[in-house]
Amino acid sequence: MTDKKVDNGVDVEFLLGAREMLTEAPEGAQFQWRAKCDWVYGTHSKTSVEGFFGLGEEQNHKTEYTFDADHPEVFSSEDHGATPVEIVLAGLASCLTASVAAVAQHREIQLNSVSATLEGGMDIQGILGIDSDVRNGFDGIKVTYNIDADASKEDIEALVAQAQKRSAVYDIITNPTNVTVEVS
Amino acid sequence: MVSGAPSKIDTVVIGAGHSGLAMSYCLSHRGIEHVVLERSDVANSWRTERWDSLRLLTPNWQSRLPGLAYEGDDPDGFMTVPEVIEFVDHYADVISAPIQTRTTVTSVCCAGDGYQVDTDRGTWKCRAIVVASGACNVASVPAIASSAPSSIAMVTPLDYRNPDQLKEGGVLVVGASATGTQLADEIHRSGRPVTLAVGEHVRMPRVYRGRDIQWWMDAAGVLDEHYDQVDDIKRARNVPSPQLAGSPGRSTLDLNALTGIGVKLIGRLAGIKNRKGQFSGSLRNNCALADLKMNRLLNTIDEWVSENGFDNEVSPPHRFAATTVEKSPPLDLDLSNGQIQTIVWATGFHPDYSWLGVPVLDRKGEIRHEGGVVDSPGMYLMGMTFLRRRKSSFIHGAGDDARDLSDHLTSYLANTISNADSILQAGANK
């Protein structure tokens, strides 16, 4: 054992404290995440996020963040941004990776580098309405992690497995969610 | 018995299963006057709520209670349900437990410095109470069950007896803990093709390095781990039961064994919509987690073997094949096309505390307790998963818990008596 302190930059003490506090006051655990989207032109849109609700009150990011989404030129679009499905991959990748860092901190595993590549297969016969047996979404997503950490291969595999168990976006993608779309 | 003044007694134990009886033995040894109230007969849930083929997950040599060790000639075998009933019955006789059978507790309330226990055969007033009424009174069935098409028959493990009671045709078994895997195995072998919905689970080989896995966990001290030694006791108490079966052939009943006979694996059941079951895409990770966790247990065992110079006594260490999951397991299952006729909800159990009027339940409906010492003076809990030790819910786990908790109970009674005495004394001295 070395006395070098593991530092992945995740405040695990805070998270454990929050967990304890919210166990006592579960109403504070009710969060609502929001996004606002404006059509620009063609398939190009701008989505912004700023406010959200949690810990019993309105909260704000430090600043507003915006995301351009569009489709590439092979779809005869102007490619002003990532395709929405790539943004889904980005969401999954960043959620899992944050989870890896948090679990590693908790398990006192020093991370040196973490990178993930994601591949989502899709048969666009679905979205084009060519074949009703083909779904619109991904037919599967493959995530490959490359992790350099002060830990055994088995511990790293356990880290990545546990990260999936604790990831919100992983849950959102692997399980059904009711979606209600209304026109105001 | 129904009318008349309440009977007064130091302690009431609710439930004459192995936990309540182990507690009774310890209380008798400590000279604590008590009665064990039992709604039906000794070991009632074993008589009425178990399927025909069930055997204990623990080998016979482990079937020991305070004051009674296994005396049969098959220490490595696994007791059938009739054998368990006989064992617990025999124990009740051997220890001459003061049991009042056919007495159903209808309510328990705080009364003065103790409790009032109402039953269908009279009322008891006591200063201490032990809740040993079982962890598995009610089958936990998820709310989504109500969305299943009406053509589907549904059964819980408390109603299930054997495959013959099921319609012919396919069966969806939801849940892959000990219950789910055992039922999947025998139902599939009966000619009803089984699809097994698998969430988080605990994989274990029956035998490792020539010894039963329970022998290893016992020897390596895993089963004695205390509730205040683990990182997250809440999580530890919710861990599903291991995929184990007690069979004469001591065979392993993991997911690979089930897919080997043709059972189909599918992800955790996440919803039922438009007559279709929807399943999570997390099957692969749940299997990976279980494989990794099993290997950590085997590492613990191997380390124990080396540290104790035991390597020459047992066969060399090895690892089991990873759980095989097909490349793209289906994410939905049509429940209206006749392929699935029955759903078996092997989704766990929970206790029934509908009679408990003492405010000790948390928001999840579980009793607030610290290692079995309930958050209400003089009240104790027995027989729950990881109550005080990892072995708490097993037959052989009842002894140590009963010893600890009866000690606590004894000093609780002594201290409250001495308080009452000193108050009387103070009054007399005025």
Interface residues (C-beta under 8 A of the other chain):
Chain A: P26 D139 G140 E154 E157 A158 A161 Q162 Q164 K165 Y170 I173 T174 N175 P176
Chain B: E200 G267 A270 G271 K273 Q278 S280 G281 S282 N285 A288 L289 L292 N295 R296 S328 R363
